[in-house]
Amino acid sequence: MNPPADPERTPDGRYVVVNHRKWRATDPEIPEDVAARLRHHLMAARRAVAAARRTADAEAEGRARGRVHTAKVALGERGTPWWEQPREARRRRWESGVRQLDLANQEEGPTP
């Protein structure tokens, strides 16, 4: 089995292209270990959204969607574009996101 290829990027590196659609790329300044933690939180939150929808738990779905948003902002994929932020603001963005998601994970417990 071959690992998935990296998605196509625009020449400026700011977007990835998937199925002819542009999506904002993750901030390349984020250290890989931090980006991996953020992606882990993002995928866990997406699973929590799906679980909440299956049980029609609107409150849990809202909390999970909030965690998805926090992860996407921390990764630089939402909010102020990372290329418009100074380095220090970018670092504060991902550090704050990791702290918030770690805390949310402690409060919510493990995701199914």
C-alpha positions in Angstrom: 0.0 0.0 0.0 1.4 3.4 -1.0 1.2 6.3 1.4 -1.0 9.2 0.1 0.7 11.8 -2.0 1.0 15.3 -0.7 -1.7 17.5 -2.1 -1.0 19.9 -4.9 -0.2 23.4 -3.6 -0.6 26.8 -5.3 2.7 28.4 -6.3 2.7 30.7 -3.3 2.2 27.7 -1.0 -0.8 29.3 0.8 -3.4 26.8 -0.5 -3.7 23.1 -1.2 -5.8 22.0 -4.2 -8.1 19.0 -3.7 -10.5 18.0 -6.4 -9.9 21.4 -8.2 -10.9 23.3 -5.0 -8.5 25.5 -3.0 -8.2 25.1 0.8 -6.0 27.2 3.0 -2.8 25.3 3.8 -1.6 24.7 7.4 0.8 27.3 8.6 4.3 25.9 7.6 5.9 27.6 10.7 4.1 25.2 13.1 6.6 22.7 14.5 5.7 19.2 13.2 5.1 17.8 16.7 2.7 20.6 17.5 0.9 20.3 14.1 0.5 16.5 14.7 -1.1 17.2 18.1 -3.4 19.8 16.5 -4.4 17.3 13.7 -5.0 14.7 16.3 -7.4 17.1 18.2 -9.0 18.0 14.9 -9.8 14.5 13.9 -11.0 13.6 17.4 -13.3 16.6 17.3 -14.6 15.6 13.9 -15.4 12.1 15.3 -17.2 13.7 18.2 -19.3 15.8 15.8 -20.3 12.6 14.0 -21.1 10.8 17.2 -23.2 13.7 18.5 -25.1 13.8 15.2 -25.8 10.1 15.4 -27.4 10.5 18.9 -29.0 13.9 18.0 -27.2 15.5 20.9 -27.1 19.2 19.8 -25.2 20.4 22.8 -22.4 17.9 22.3 -22.4 18.6 18.6 -21.9 22.3 19.3 -19.0 21.7 21.7 -17.4 19.4 19.2 -17.8 21.9 16.4 -16.2 24.5 18.6 -13.2 22.2 19.0 -13.0 21.7 15.3 -13.0 25.4 14.8 -10.3 25.9 17.5 -8.1 23.3 15.8 -8.5 24.8 12.4 -7.7 28.3 13.6 -4.7 27.0 15.5 -3.5 25.3 12.3 -3.9 28.6 10.4 -6.6 27.2 8.2 -9.2 29.6 9.5 -9.2 33.1 10.9 -6.6 35.7 9.9 -4.5 34.2 7.1 -1.1 33.1 8.6 0.8 34.9 5.9 -0.7 38.2 7.1 0.4 37.6 10.8 3.8 38.3 12.3 5.7 35.3 13.5 5.1 35.9 17.2 1.3 36.2 16.6 1.4 32.9 14.6 3.3 31.2 17.5 0.8 32.5 20.1 -2.1 31.3 17.8 -1.0 27.7 17.7 0.2 27.6 21.4 -3.1 28.9 22.6 -5.0 26.5 20.4 -3.1 23.5 21.8 -3.7 24.7 25.4 -7.5 25.2 24.7 -7.8 21.8 23.0 -5.8 19.9 25.7 -8.1 21.5 28.3 -11.3 20.7 26.4 -10.1 17.1 26.0 -9.6 16.8 29.8 -13.0 18.2 30.4 -14.8 16.2 27.8 -13.0 12.9 28.3 -11.9 10.6 25.5 -13.7 10.7 22.2 -15.5 7.6 21.1 
